[in-house]
Amino acid sequence: MAFWRFTTNQAYRFGANKVPLFDYPTHRYILFTMKVYVTCLAILCGSVATAQVTDWQAGVKMDNMLFSSYILAHAGWDDAENDTLDVEGHPFYIITEDGTSQVGVELDLTSRADVKIELLPSEINTYSVYQGKLEKGQYGIYPKVNYKYDFMRSRTQPGPVNLVFVLSVNGRKIGQKTQTVSLRAISECPFYLADEVDETEEDLGYMFAAYVNEDDPRIDAFLKEALKTGIVSSFVGYQGTEADVIAQVAAVWATLGHQGVRYSSITNTSNSSQSVFSQRVRSLSDVLNNNQANCVDGSVFMCSVLKAIDIHSFLVKVPGHCYMGFYLDDKKTKPYFIETTAIGDAGLTGLKMGSEPAKKQAMGSLRGAAALARKDYMAHAKEFNKEDSEYLKIDIDEARELVKPLGQ
């Protein structure tokens, strides 16, 4: 569970010295005595407070990296329940951990104390604080960080950020620590964690659903273009037949084909971690402006548009690849899969939008992409039902309970 290593802090020890108080005149004796008492009291309070914390360390989960996408996707999601774990036979308490908590402090209390943890302002956050009375034990404390969300959303390149933590116990400042972390670009999606020390793994594949953005204002303009394909006269979700649902998807598919969107395999980032795996995901505007999409880009684009027109969609994540699908019915009983990388082979760029040859070509290429995806899904169908499997079917509606659109 521990995601940083403790650094030992030596506790202070003080003794008492006898002072020949009566060698001074009365008024000097009184003043001196008061100074001695005040000084000793301050030292004693400081030593007691320090002794109550045998060790503390500030740190950041995910291998000292802060993922803007992870923080934004979980903003507003809060798990108020405290968890208790066993660490080397001793209780370890997780305090106020939620979906945005990549930042925290570990400490070991020898007795009950009032604990205050401050995260000073930085370029990514305003002043943030945790304060509470804690019993003896080991703690992982995650202050509710007041992030500057607009700044994080606009972060297009990774770079270093200094986070400054201040620990106080019973009103006395114990110390201050500075942690330099790597803030990752908004386009970088963490999708898998592997901790060799703790021998734990966690699949974060659901994070790709955060790049599905049904609220993107560019979708309206895209749908206006899609009507020019002549395949449908309106987008009505499930108000028609199954054939009508396929036709709406075909109009979206055809529009991407007419705009010349091609498959691009660019996924790499500068992340060199051996325990946190991530990849680049293009936003809707990047796909439209550059006419390029990798398997994830094309899949989240299609899901974004389909969710905007009330057609239930899902992502299919398999080892090293991703495609998507949608349901032919509102009850989600009839899935229809699409291999989105096939859009580059749709053969629509040389055809006039709205013409009969173009409509026929669009429907044919969509059926071909569906056949490829369905073949792959059926070949691994049993893997999707296994626990801790790398094969995931990510329902976008259900994923919205965990993550929100990034709003790029």
C-alpha beads as a LAMMPS data file, in Angstrom:
LAMMPS data file: protein, C-alpha beads

408 atoms
407 bonds

1 atom types
1 bond types

-500.0 500.0 xlo xhi
-500.0 500.0 ylo yhi
-500.0 500.0 zlo zhi

Masses

1 110.0

Atoms # bond

1 1 1 0.000 0.000 0.000
2 1 1 2.815 2.375 0.820
3 1 1 3.687 4.417 -2.244
4 1 1 6.778 6.128 -0.859
5 1 1 9.476 5.160 1.601
6 1 1 9.721 6.559 5.091
7 1 1 12.638 8.848 5.949
8 1 1 13.693 8.557 9.592
9 1 1 13.574 11.746 11.662
10 1 1 15.529 11.779 14.953
11 1 1 13.342 12.763 17.938
12 1 1 14.749 15.522 20.196
13 1 1 15.616 14.844 23.829
14 1 1 16.101 17.477 26.479
15 1 1 17.284 17.419 30.110
16 1 1 16.786 19.868 32.974
17 1 1 19.631 22.036 34.345
18 1 1 19.727 23.519 37.829
19 1 1 20.087 27.308 37.852
20 1 1 21.372 29.248 40.939
21 1 1 18.327 31.491 40.988
22 1 1 19.014 33.287 44.304
23 1 1 22.301 34.759 43.058
24 1 1 20.218 37.419 41.255
25 1 1 18.330 40.420 42.623
26 1 1 14.641 39.719 43.119
27 1 1 13.366 41.435 39.960
28 1 1 16.054 39.892 37.803
29 1 1 15.344 36.558 39.411
30 1 1 11.664 36.817 38.545
31 1 1 12.306 37.862 34.950
32 1 1 14.939 35.206 34.477
33 1 1 12.729 32.536 36.004
34 1 1 9.874 33.457 33.674
35 1 1 12.177 33.288 30.665
36 1 1 13.509 29.919 31.755
37 1 1 9.997 28.541 32.315
38 1 1 8.712 29.893 29.002
39 1 1 11.738 28.586 27.141
40 1 1 11.569 25.189 28.809
41 1 1 7.844 24.976 28.181
42 1 1 8.319 25.790 24.510
43 1 1 11.108 23.241 24.222
44 1 1 9.098 20.667 26.113
45 1 1 6.005 21.207 23.938
46 1 1 8.117 21.033 20.817
47 1 1 9.874 17.869 21.957
48 1 1 6.605 16.206 22.983
49 1 1 4.985 17.065 19.647
50 1 1 8.018 15.823 17.750
51 1 1 8.235 12.658 19.809
52 1 1 4.607 11.869 18.989
53 1 1 5.577 11.534 15.318
54 1 1 8.340 8.975 14.935
55 1 1 8.375 9.419 11.180
56 1 1 6.522 11.202 8.389
57 1 1 6.892 11.449 4.646
58 1 1 5.080 13.349 1.891
59 1 1 4.532 11.624 -1.410
60 1 1 2.561 11.154 -4.600
61 1 1 1.032 7.925 -5.847
62 1 1 1.558 6.637 -9.387
63 1 1 5.359 6.695 -9.227
64 1 1 5.692 10.380 -8.320
65 1 1 3.525 11.474 -11.253
66 1 1 0.372 13.571 -11.163
67 1 1 -1.982 12.770 -14.033
68 1 1 -4.160 15.751 -14.929
69 1 1 -6.605 13.419 -16.663
70 1 1 -7.024 11.220 -13.568
71 1 1 -7.625 14.206 -11.289
72 1 1 -10.115 15.908 -13.615
73 1 1 -11.972 12.680 -14.383
74 1 1 -12.584 12.008 -10.687
75 1 1 -13.303 15.580 -9.597
76 1 1 -16.449 15.608 -7.496
77 1 1 -16.247 11.891 -6.750
78 1 1 -15.761 11.317 -3.028
79 1 1 -15.487 8.197 -0.902
80 1 1 -16.049 9.402 2.658
81 1 1 -15.435 5.999 4.243
82 1 1 -12.114 5.393 5.989
83 1 1 -10.349 2.129 5.269
84 1 1 -8.096 0.133 7.611
85 1 1 -5.315 -2.037 6.229
86 1 1 -2.673 -4.223 7.872
87 1 1 0.916 -3.096 7.376
88 1 1 3.543 -5.410 8.873
89 1 1 1.093 -6.528 11.535
90 1 1 0.032 -3.010 12.533
91 1 1 -3.124 -1.123 11.595
92 1 1 -2.697 1.443 8.846
93 1 1 -5.450 4.021 8.458
94 1 1 -6.403 5.717 5.215
95 1 1 -8.010 9.062 5.932
96 1 1 -10.298 10.912 3.452
97 1 1 -8.967 9.177 0.352
98 1 1 -11.005 9.919 -2.772
99 1 1 -10.666 9.666 -6.530
100 1 1 -8.504 12.770 -6.841
101 1 1 -6.109 11.765 -4.052
102 1 1 -2.766 11.143 -5.614
103 1 1 -1.180 13.415 -2.997
104 1 1 -0.757 12.397 0.630
105 1 1 1.321 12.120 3.800
106 1 1 2.277 9.046 5.788
107 1 1 3.057 9.353 9.482
108 1 1 3.391 7.229 12.629
109 1 1 1.808 8.551 15.830
110 1 1 2.952 7.215 19.217
111 1 1 -0.072 8.705 21.003
112 1 1 -3.300 10.562 20.354
113 1 1 -2.759 13.982 18.814
114 1 1 -4.254 16.864 16.863
115 1 1 -2.729 16.618 13.395
116 1 1 -2.675 19.347 10.784
117 1 1 -1.306 18.871 7.272
118 1 1 -1.047 21.869 4.978
119 1 1 -0.369 21.814 1.257
120 1 1 0.908 25.266 0.376
121 1 1 -0.181 27.056 -2.839
122 1 1 1.542 26.040 -6.066
123 1 1 0.873 26.441 -9.776
124 1 1 -1.607 23.534 -9.635
125 1 1 -3.410 24.205 -6.331
126 1 1 -4.493 26.834 -3.838
127 1 1 -3.995 26.428 -0.094
128 1 1 -5.278 23.030 1.080
129 1 1 -5.423 21.565 4.583
130 1 1 -6.375 18.474 6.577
131 1 1 -6.931 18.728 10.339
132 1 1 -8.188 16.108 12.775
133 1 1 -7.670 14.328 16.097
134 1 1 -6.083 10.938 15.490
135 1 1 -5.412 7.998 17.769
136 1 1 -2.076 6.201 18.069
137 1 1 -1.136 4.378 14.881
138 1 1 0.162 4.646 11.343
139 1 1 -1.735 6.852 8.920
140 1 1 -1.952 7.707 5.279
141 1 1 -3.590 11.122 5.096
142 1 1 -4.877 12.592 1.853
143 1 1 -5.834 16.265 2.168
144 1 1 -8.653 17.423 -0.070
145 1 1 -6.578 19.304 -2.618
146 1 1 -8.002 22.505 -4.072
147 1 1 -6.741 21.994 -7.600
148 1 1 -6.647 24.673 -10.282
149 1 1 -8.672 22.616 -12.741
150 1 1 -8.495 25.080 -15.638
151 1 1 -4.706 25.079 -15.433
152 1 1 -4.556 21.287 -15.389
153 1 1 -6.978 21.035 -18.303
154 1 1 -4.748 23.314 -20.381
155 1 1 -1.555 21.390 -19.612
156 1 1 -0.407 20.086 -23.001
157 1 1 3.155 19.155 -21.995
158 1 1 4.484 17.267 -18.963
159 1 1 6.710 19.158 -16.541
160 1 1 7.930 19.386 -12.924
161 1 1 5.929 20.929 -10.075
162 1 1 7.056 21.529 -6.486
163 1 1 4.575 20.617 -3.746
164 1 1 5.290 21.930 -0.232
165 1 1 3.830 20.087 2.789
166 1 1 3.773 21.385 6.376
167 1 1 3.051 19.051 9.326
168 1 1 1.892 20.354 12.731
169 1 1 1.030 18.304 15.831
170 1 1 -0.898 19.760 18.762
171 1 1 -0.428 23.225 17.334
172 1 1 3.354 22.876 16.951
173 1 1 5.036 22.812 13.545
174 1 1 6.955 19.539 13.153
175 1 1 8.519 20.222 9.799
176 1 1 8.181 21.072 6.131
177 1 1 8.910 18.891 3.113
178 1 1 9.118 19.719 -0.587
179 1 1 8.277 17.074 -3.163
180 1 1 9.070 17.584 -6.855
181 1 1 6.571 15.695 -8.994
182 1 1 5.951 15.276 -12.703
183 1 1 2.644 16.770 -13.837
184 1 1 1.518 14.855 -16.908
185 1 1 -0.218 16.366 -19.925
186 1 1 -4.020 16.220 -20.163
187 1 1 -3.726 13.931 -23.198
188 1 1 -1.901 11.251 -21.189
189 1 1 -4.176 8.498 -19.896
190 1 1 -2.963 6.120 -17.145
191 1 1 -4.441 2.693 -17.866
192 1 1 -2.510 0.155 -15.786
193 1 1 -0.631 0.026 -12.457
194 1 1 1.819 -2.695 -11.448
195 1 1 3.662 -2.588 -8.113
196 1 1 6.393 -5.239 -8.054
197 1 1 7.256 -4.524 -4.393
198 1 1 3.702 -5.046 -3.106
199 1 1 2.926 -7.505 -5.921
200 1 1 -0.293 -5.685 -6.746
201 1 1 -1.862 -4.772 -10.064
202 1 1 -4.744 -2.476 -10.957
203 1 1 -6.391 -2.038 -14.334
204 1 1 -7.408 1.566 -14.954
205 1 1 -8.864 0.854 -18.378
206 1 1 -12.055 2.660 -17.386
207 1 1 -10.044 5.899 -17.576
208 1 1 -10.387 5.854 -21.376
209 1 1 -14.070 6.646 -20.831
210 1 1 -13.001 10.045 -19.471
211 1 1 -11.913 10.978 -23.001
212 1 1 -15.416 10.279 -24.268
213 1 1 -16.883 13.775 -24.247
214 1 1 -20.534 13.905 -25.209
215 1 1 -20.653 17.559 -24.102
216 1 1 -18.066 18.784 -26.609
217 1 1 -19.628 21.719 -28.537
218 1 1 -17.883 20.583 -31.736
219 1 1 -20.229 17.597 -31.930
220 1 1 -23.146 19.767 -33.099
221 1 1 -21.151 21.017 -36.091
222 1 1 -20.021 17.467 -36.831
223 1 1 -23.601 16.163 -36.769
224 1 1 -24.637 18.959 -39.128
225 1 1 -22.058 17.649 -41.577
226 1 1 -23.238 14.084 -40.995
227 1 1 -26.722 15.002 -42.204
228 1 1 -25.152 15.907 -45.561
229 1 1 -24.304 12.251 -46.109
230 1 1 -27.993 11.682 -46.870
231 1 1 -27.955 8.445 -44.937
232 1 1 -30.336 9.865 -42.303
233 1 1 -32.471 12.986 -42.101
234 1 1 -32.193 13.311 -38.299
235 1 1 -30.594 11.759 -35.250
236 1 1 -33.268 10.242 -33.030
237 1 1 -31.477 7.619 -30.945
238 1 1 -33.717 4.584 -30.371
239 1 1 -36.950 6.106 -31.621
240 1 1 -36.835 4.031 -34.794
241 1 1 -35.926 0.497 -35.811
242 1 1 -32.623 -1.318 -35.417
243 1 1 -31.892 -0.453 -39.048
244 1 1 -32.436 3.214 -38.191
245 1 1 -29.887 2.942 -35.352
246 1 1 -27.306 1.427 -37.721
247 1 1 -28.031 4.159 -40.280
248 1 1 -27.297 6.881 -37.710
249 1 1 -23.989 5.252 -36.860
250 1 1 -23.227 4.872 -40.564
251 1 1 -23.754 8.623 -41.046
252 1 1 -21.183 9.323 -38.321
253 1 1 -18.811 6.759 -39.843
254 1 1 -19.251 8.207 -43.320
255 1 1 -18.519 11.755 -42.148
256 1 1 -15.193 10.669 -40.675
257 1 1 -14.420 8.865 -43.929
258 1 1 -15.289 11.890 -46.092
259 1 1 -13.100 14.110 -43.924
260 1 1 -10.155 11.833 -44.614
261 1 1 -9.489 10.645 -41.060
262 1 1 -6.690 8.106 -41.194
263 1 1 -5.302 5.604 -38.722
264 1 1 -2.239 6.837 -36.802
265 1 1 -0.452 4.566 -34.338
266 1 1 1.005 7.408 -32.224
267 1 1 0.394 6.499 -28.581
268 1 1 3.753 6.946 -26.850
269 1 1 4.471 9.467 -24.089
270 1 1 7.638 10.457 -22.218
271 1 1 6.535 8.322 -19.273
272 1 1 9.335 5.834 -18.568
273 1 1 7.813 4.314 -15.432
274 1 1 7.924 0.545 -15.076
275 1 1 4.931 0.504 -12.724
276 1 1 2.517 3.046 -14.236
277 1 1 1.540 2.567 -17.866
278 1 1 -0.073 5.321 -19.895
279 1 1 -0.697 6.381 -23.463
280 1 1 -1.590 9.467 -25.425
281 1 1 -5.239 10.010 -26.388
282 1 1 -6.232 12.710 -28.844
283 1 1 -9.155 15.010 -28.126
284 1 1 -12.098 15.376 -30.520
285 1 1 -10.674 18.602 -31.877
286 1 1 -7.271 16.969 -32.482
287 1 1 -8.898 14.170 -34.478
288 1 1 -10.897 16.615 -36.600
289 1 1 -8.090 19.144 -37.078
290 1 1 -5.371 16.616 -37.904
291 1 1 -7.492 13.888 -39.549
292 1 1 -5.610 11.265 -37.550
293 1 1 -6.696 8.746 -34.936
294 1 1 -5.207 5.714 -33.247
295 1 1 -7.422 2.868 -32.074
296 1 1 -8.370 4.646 -28.839
297 1 1 -8.825 8.065 -30.486
298 1 1 -11.264 6.760 -33.078
299 1 1 -13.155 4.698 -30.533
300 1 1 -13.646 7.504 -27.993
301 1 1 -14.618 9.870 -30.845
302 1 1 -17.347 7.509 -32.036
303 1 1 -18.571 6.914 -28.479
304 1 1 -18.676 10.680 -27.832
305 1 1 -20.912 11.338 -30.826
306 1 1 -23.150 8.325 -30.195
307 1 1 -23.688 9.225 -26.553
308 1 1 -24.591 12.764 -27.643
309 1 1 -27.396 11.329 -29.807
310 1 1 -28.545 8.925 -27.059
311 1 1 -27.183 5.706 -28.504
312 1 1 -25.585 3.484 -25.855
313 1 1 -21.957 2.732 -26.629
314 1 1 -18.978 0.951 -25.095
315 1 1 -15.217 0.597 -25.463
316 1 1 -13.561 -2.791 -25.885
317 1 1 -10.042 -2.923 -24.451
318 1 1 -7.891 -5.934 -25.296
319 1 1 -4.122 -6.370 -24.833
320 1 1 -2.438 -3.780 -27.054
321 1 1 -5.600 -2.631 -28.794
322 1 1 -8.992 -0.951 -28.453
323 1 1 -12.179 -0.833 -30.520
324 1 1 -15.778 0.108 -29.751
325 1 1 -19.371 -0.877 -30.113
326 1 1 -22.939 0.206 -29.560
327 1 1 -26.284 -1.409 -28.825
328 1 1 -29.043 -1.827 -31.365
329 1 1 -31.657 -1.591 -28.636
330 1 1 -32.256 0.676 -25.655
331 1 1 -32.152 -2.293 -23.256
332 1 1 -28.577 -3.132 -24.295
333 1 1 -29.201 -6.712 -25.323
334 1 1 -27.869 -6.570 -28.923
335 1 1 -24.257 -5.352 -29.244
336 1 1 -22.759 -4.231 -32.543
337 1 1 -18.937 -3.995 -32.675
338 1 1 -16.810 -1.674 -34.842
339 1 1 -13.079 -1.803 -35.608
340 1 1 -12.445 1.953 -35.761
341 1 1 -8.963 1.686 -37.286
342 1 1 -10.692 0.568 -40.512
343 1 1 -11.950 4.119 -41.108
344 1 1 -8.824 4.848 -43.114
345 1 1 -9.879 2.147 -45.587
346 1 1 -13.473 3.346 -45.929
347 1 1 -12.794 4.605 -49.474
348 1 1 -14.996 7.704 -49.180
349 1 1 -12.573 10.583 -49.818
350 1 1 -13.003 10.423 -53.591
351 1 1 -16.782 10.141 -53.525
352 1 1 -19.301 12.987 -53.435
353 1 1 -20.954 13.255 -50.032
354 1 1 -24.663 12.426 -50.279
355 1 1 -24.378 10.518 -53.537
356 1 1 -25.745 6.995 -53.826
357 1 1 -22.290 5.471 -54.451
358 1 1 -21.012 7.233 -51.310
359 1 1 -23.902 5.977 -49.186
360 1 1 -23.472 2.449 -50.480
361 1 1 -19.717 2.577 -49.832
362 1 1 -20.237 3.907 -46.299
363 1 1 -22.658 1.141 -45.361
364 1 1 -20.372 -1.506 -46.872
365 1 1 -17.244 -0.258 -45.083
366 1 1 -19.121 -0.091 -41.770
367 1 1 -20.235 -3.727 -42.182
368 1 1 -16.618 -4.674 -42.907
369 1 1 -15.374 -2.883 -39.776
370 1 1 -18.122 -4.601 -37.781
371 1 1 -17.106 -8.033 -39.058
372 1 1 -13.478 -7.476 -38.018
373 1 1 -14.417 -6.335 -34.514
374 1 1 -16.996 -9.060 -33.943
375 1 1 -14.512 -11.734 -35.008
376 1 1 -11.981 -10.487 -32.459
377 1 1 -14.565 -10.184 -29.693
378 1 1 -15.964 -13.680 -30.226
379 1 1 -12.455 -15.149 -30.265
380 1 1 -11.882 -13.846 -26.730
381 1 1 -15.449 -13.719 -25.411
382 1 1 -14.680 -15.937 -22.406
383 1 1 -11.821 -13.654 -21.308
384 1 1 -14.193 -10.744 -20.704
385 1 1 -15.942 -12.587 -17.881
386 1 1 -12.786 -13.428 -15.929
387 1 1 -11.724 -11.496 -12.860
388 1 1 -8.552 -9.368 -13.264
389 1 1 -8.638 -9.959 -17.017
390 1 1 -6.900 -7.623 -19.468
391 1 1 -10.016 -7.902 -21.642
392 1 1 -12.484 -5.176 -20.703
393 1 1 -15.815 -4.048 -22.056
394 1 1 -16.294 -0.508 -20.757
395 1 1 -19.909 0.634 -20.863
396 1 1 -19.844 4.434 -21.166
397 1 1 -23.083 4.931 -19.240
398 1 1 -21.778 2.856 -16.341
399 1 1 -18.334 4.451 -16.478
400 1 1 -19.952 7.852 -15.895
401 1 1 -20.509 6.737 -12.292
402 1 1 -16.708 6.712 -11.874
403 1 1 -15.353 9.291 -14.301
404 1 1 -16.591 12.473 -15.948
405 1 1 -15.607 13.882 -19.351
406 1 1 -12.335 15.787 -19.257
407 1 1 -13.741 18.675 -21.239
408 1 1 -10.653 19.211 -23.398

Bonds

1 1 1 2
2 1 2 3
3 1 3 4
4 1 4 5
5 1 5 6
6 1 6 7
7 1 7 8
8 1 8 9
9 1 9 10
10 1 10 11
11 1 11 12
12 1 12 13
13 1 13 14
14 1 14 15
15 1 15 16
16 1 16 17
17 1 17 18
18 1 18 19
19 1 19 20
20 1 20 21
21 1 21 22
22 1 22 23
23 1 23 24
24 1 24 25
25 1 25 26
26 1 26 27
27 1 27 28
28 1 28 29
29 1 29 30
30 1 30 31
31 1 31 32
32 1 32 33
33 1 33 34
34 1 34 35
35 1 35 36
36 1 36 37
37 1 37 38
38 1 38 39
39 1 39 40
40 1 40 41
41 1 41 42
42 1 42 43
43 1 43 44
44 1 44 45
45 1 45 46
46 1 46 47
47 1 47 48
48 1 48 49
49 1 49 50
50 1 50 51
51 1 51 52
52 1 52 53
53 1 53 54
54 1 54 55
55 1 55 56
56 1 56 57
57 1 57 58
58 1 58 59
59 1 59 60
60 1 60 61
61 1 61 62
62 1 62 63
63 1 63 64
64 1 64 65
65 1 65 66
66 1 66 67
67 1 67 68
68 1 68 69
69 1 69 70
70 1 70 71
71 1 71 72
72 1 72 73
73 1 73 74
74 1 74 75
75 1 75 76
76 1 76 77
77 1 77 78
78 1 78 79
79 1 79 80
80 1 80 81
81 1 81 82
82 1 82 83
83 1 83 84
84 1 84 85
85 1 85 86
86 1 86 87
87 1 87 88
88 1 88 89
89 1 89 90
90 1 90 91
91 1 91 92
92 1 92 93
93 1 93 94
94 1 94 95
95 1 95 96
96 1 96 97
97 1 97 98
98 1 98 99
99 1 99 100
100 1 100 101
101 1 101 102
102 1 102 103
103 1 103 104
104 1 104 105
105 1 105 106
106 1 106 107
107 1 107 108
108 1 108 109
109 1 109 110
110 1 110 111
111 1 111 112
112 1 112 113
113 1 113 114
114 1 114 115
115 1 115 116
116 1 116 117
117 1 117 118
118 1 118 119
119 1 119 120
120 1 120 121
121 1 121 122
122 1 122 123
123 1 123 124
124 1 124 125
125 1 125 126
126 1 126 127
127 1 127 128
128 1 128 129
129 1 129 130
130 1 130 131
131 1 131 132
132 1 132 133
133 1 133 134
134 1 134 135
135 1 135 136
136 1 136 137
137 1 137 138
138 1 138 139
139 1 139 140
140 1 140 141
141 1 141 142
142 1 142 143
143 1 143 144
144 1 144 145
145 1 145 146
146 1 146 147
147 1 147 148
148 1 148 149
149 1 149 150
150 1 150 151
151 1 151 152
152 1 152 153
153 1 153 154
154 1 154 155
155 1 155 156
156 1 156 157
157 1 157 158
158 1 158 159
159 1 159 160
160 1 160 161
161 1 161 162
162 1 162 163
163 1 163 164
164 1 164 165
165 1 165 166
166 1 166 167
167 1 167 168
168 1 168 169
169 1 169 170
170 1 170 171
171 1 171 172
172 1 172 173
173 1 173 174
174 1 174 175
175 1 175 176
176 1 176 177
177 1 177 178
178 1 178 179
179 1 179 180
180 1 180 181
181 1 181 182
182 1 182 183
183 1 183 184
184 1 184 185
185 1 185 186
186 1 186 187
187 1 187 188
188 1 188 189
189 1 189 190
190 1 190 191
191 1 191 192
192 1 192 193
193 1 193 194
194 1 194 195
195 1 195 196
196 1 196 197
197 1 197 198
198 1 198 199
199 1 199 200
200 1 200 201
201 1 201 202
202 1 202 203
203 1 203 204
204 1 204 205
205 1 205 206
206 1 206 207
207 1 207 208
208 1 208 209
209 1 209 210
210 1 210 211
211 1 211 212
212 1 212 213
213 1 213 214
214 1 214 215
215 1 215 216
216 1 216 217
217 1 217 218
218 1 218 219
219 1 219 220
220 1 220 221
221 1 221 222
222 1 222 223
223 1 223 224
224 1 224 225
225 1 225 226
226 1 226 227
227 1 227 228
228 1 228 229
229 1 229 230
230 1 230 231
231 1 231 232
232 1 232 233
233 1 233 234
234 1 234 235
235 1 235 236
236 1 236 237
237 1 237 238
238 1 238 239
239 1 239 240
240 1 240 241
241 1 241 242
242 1 242 243
243 1 243 244
244 1 244 245
245 1 245 246
246 1 246 247
247 1 247 248
248 1 248 249
249 1 249 250
250 1 250 251
251 1 251 252
252 1 252 253
253 1 253 254
254 1 254 255
255 1 255 256
256 1 256 257
257 1 257 258
258 1 258 259
259 1 259 260
260 1 260 261
261 1 261 262
262 1 262 263
263 1 263 264
264 1 264 265
265 1 265 266
266 1 266 267
267 1 267 268
268 1 268 269
269 1 269 270
270 1 270 271
271 1 271 272
272 1 272 273
273 1 273 274
274 1 274 275
275 1 275 276
276 1 276 277
277 1 277 278
278 1 278 279
279 1 279 280
280 1 280 281
281 1 281 282
282 1 282 283
283 1 283 284
284 1 284 285
285 1 285 286
286 1 286 287
287 1 287 288
288 1 288 289
289 1 289 290
290 1 290 291
291 1 291 292
292 1 292 293
293 1 293 294
294 1 294 295
295 1 295 296
296 1 296 297
297 1 297 298
298 1 298 299
299 1 299 300
300 1 300 301
301 1 301 302
302 1 302 303
303 1 303 304
304 1 304 305
305 1 305 306
306 1 306 307
307 1 307 308
308 1 308 309
309 1 309 310
310 1 310 311
311 1 311 312
312 1 312 313
313 1 313 314
314 1 314 315
315 1 315 316
316 1 316 317
317 1 317 318
318 1 318 319
319 1 319 320
320 1 320 321
321 1 321 322
322 1 322 323
323 1 323 324
324 1 324 325
325 1 325 326
326 1 326 327
327 1 327 328
328 1 328 329
329 1 329 330
330 1 330 331
331 1 331 332
332 1 332 333
333 1 333 334
334 1 334 335
335 1 335 336
336 1 336 337
337 1 337 338
338 1 338 339
339 1 339 340
340 1 340 341
341 1 341 342
342 1 342 343
343 1 343 344
344 1 344 345
345 1 345 346
346 1 346 347
347 1 347 348
348 1 348 349
349 1 349 350
350 1 350 351
351 1 351 352
352 1 352 353
353 1 353 354
354 1 354 355
355 1 355 356
356 1 356 357
357 1 357 358
358 1 358 359
359 1 359 360
360 1 360 361
361 1 361 362
362 1 362 363
363 1 363 364
364 1 364 365
365 1 365 366
366 1 366 367
367 1 367 368
368 1 368 369
369 1 369 370
370 1 370 371
371 1 371 372
372 1 372 373
373 1 373 374
374 1 374 375
375 1 375 376
376 1 376 377
377 1 377 378
378 1 378 379
379 1 379 380
380 1 380 381
381 1 381 382
382 1 382 383
383 1 383 384
384 1 384 385
385 1 385 386
386 1 386 387
387 1 387 388
388 1 388 389
389 1 389 390
390 1 390 391
391 1 391 392
392 1 392 393
393 1 393 394
394 1 394 395
395 1 395 396
396 1 396 397
397 1 397 398
398 1 398 399
399 1 399 400
400 1 400 401
401 1 401 402
402 1 402 403
403 1 403 404
404 1 404 405
405 1 405 406
406 1 406 407
407 1 407 408
